[in-house]
Amino acid sequence: MTGRADKGIILTTGTFSTEAKKEALRDGAPPIELVDGERVVEIMEELELGLKRVHSFIVNRSFFNDFGVGAKGV
């Protein structure tokens, strides 16, 4: 990358090793921004990129036990 760009960026759905993080900031080389999977998801959420907001519920079956309703009734 030296001599060809001012900065680089690498995206992954995983994570970066300590060595990769050190290399990305090595003195004398153009900086490389590392974007791991967790940050990719955050960016997608912030921009609502390819995502659709949904609202959902999970049934708390133990709540219904107090009313004598069995698992078949829920």
C-alpha positions as CSV (number, residue, x, y, z in Angstrom):
1,M,0.0,0.0,0.0
2,T,3.0,2.3,0.6
3,G,3.1,5.0,-2.1
4,R,-0.3,4.0,-3.5
5,A,-2.8,5.2,-0.8
6,D,-3.0,7.5,2.2
7,K,-5.0,5.1,4.3
8,G,-6.5,1.6,4.0
9,I,-9.5,-0.2,5.5
10,I,-10.1,-3.8,6.2
11,L,-13.5,-5.2,7.1
12,T,-14.2,-8.6,8.6
13,T,-17.1,-10.4,10.1
14,G,-14.7,-11.9,12.6
15,T,-12.1,-10.3,14.8
16,F,-8.5,-9.0,14.5
17,S,-5.5,-10.5,16.3
18,T,-3.3,-8.3,18.4
19,E,-0.6,-8.6,15.8
20,A,-2.9,-7.4,13.1
21,K,-3.9,-4.4,15.2
22,K,-0.2,-3.5,15.8
23,E,0.6,-3.9,12.1
24,A,-2.3,-1.6,11.1
25,L,-0.7,1.2,13.1
26,R,2.9,0.5,12.3
27,D,5.2,3.5,12.2
28,G,6.2,4.5,8.7
29,A,3.3,2.7,6.9
30,P,0.0,4.2,5.9
31,P,-2.6,3.6,8.6
32,I,-5.1,0.8,8.1
33,E,-8.5,1.1,9.8
34,L,-9.6,-2.3,11.0
35,V,-13.4,-2.8,11.3
36,D,-14.4,-6.1,13.0
37,G,-17.7,-7.9,12.8
38,E,-19.1,-6.2,15.9
39,R,-18.4,-2.8,14.5
40,V,-19.8,-3.8,11.1
41,V,-23.1,-4.6,12.8
42,E,-23.1,-1.3,14.7
43,I,-22.6,0.6,11.5
44,M,-25.4,-1.3,9.8
45,E,-27.7,-0.6,12.7
46,E,-26.7,3.1,12.8
47,L,-27.4,3.5,9.1
48,E,-30.3,1.0,9.0
49,L,-28.4,-0.5,6.1
50,G,-30.1,-3.7,4.9
51,L,-32.1,-3.9,8.1
52,K,-35.7,-3.6,9.0
53,R,-36.7,-2.8,12.5
54,V,-39.0,-5.3,14.1
55,H,-40.8,-5.6,17.5
56,S,-41.3,-9.0,19.0
57,F,-42.2,-10.7,22.2
58,I,-41.2,-14.0,23.9
59,V,-43.9,-15.8,25.9
60,N,-43.0,-16.2,29.6
61,R,-44.7,-19.5,30.1
62,S,-44.1,-19.5,33.9
63,F,-46.5,-16.5,34.1
64,F,-49.4,-18.6,32.9
65,N,-48.6,-21.3,35.5
66,D,-50.2,-19.1,38.1
67,F,-53.5,-19.2,36.3
68,G,-53.5,-23.0,35.9
69,V,-53.0,-22.9,32.2
70,G,-50.7,-25.7,31.0
71,A,-48.2,-25.6,28.2
72,K,-50.9,-26.7,25.7
73,G,-53.0,-23.6,26.5
74,V,-50.2,-21.2,25.6
